[in-house]
Amino acid sequence: MNVTVPVVRARWCDIDRIADLVTGTLSPTALGAWLVPDERHRPSILAAAARIWIEHALLFGEAFLLPDRTAATVWYHRYRPIPPPARYADRLAQACGGHQYRFLQLDHALSARRPAEAHNHLAWLAAPEPVGSDRAASVLTGAQRWMDTLSLPTYAEAFSNADLDLFQQHGYIRRDSFRIEGHTTADSMWRPSPLWNGGSSRNTRSPVKHLRAPSPTPTRPSVDVALA
């Protein structure tokens, strides 16, 4: 199926750029501050951890970028169990040092809330401020349009009111809220697949109005913080 969307499919050579976008988005948030309280070392630690997650997503999911590489989404295909990243504990320890336990706490909290039914998981929506909101909407629209062709619902976690509003504008339904180790709150978001309802869904807004430009033919060699 041909899909015209304003995003390009990420390749292995895009990992560092996506990691920078995830870092720029996560670093100023309450979640980023909790993961790495040391503000001076926070960007480098978050970027090192993000590379692990993005590599894994390119093997077991997808990643998409705006054509100008200013925003990205990172997804996992969760229609079957997927393994953790290779040597995950060792690599996370090397990347995060003494902060490793907080990343593991986050992994546990998110995986405990993840739906059991088959879905595509939006692990990261990375669009750094100050002009991140428009880019976030654009990259989410394009990536969501692509993921909808797989005929599965999608799931995401919102870590701020801005994220919550954006997801709801794109047809996500808020399931519940939960605390992560008593430090920050996340909202579970669920978007039914419009293809399950004959091409439309009462709970899903059409993303067509956000489309701006076609993308080149995608190629393969993919944060939420959410890992396998």
PyMOL commands that set and color helices and strands:
alter all, ss='L'
color gray80, all
select helices_A, chain A and resi 12-26+30-35+42-60+88-113+132-148+161-169+194-197+208-210
alter helices_A, ss='H'
color red, helices_A
select strands_A, chain A and resi 8-9+61-65+72-78+119-126+154-158+173-180+184-191
alter strands_A, ss='S'
color yellow, strands_A
deselect
rebuild
show_as cartoon
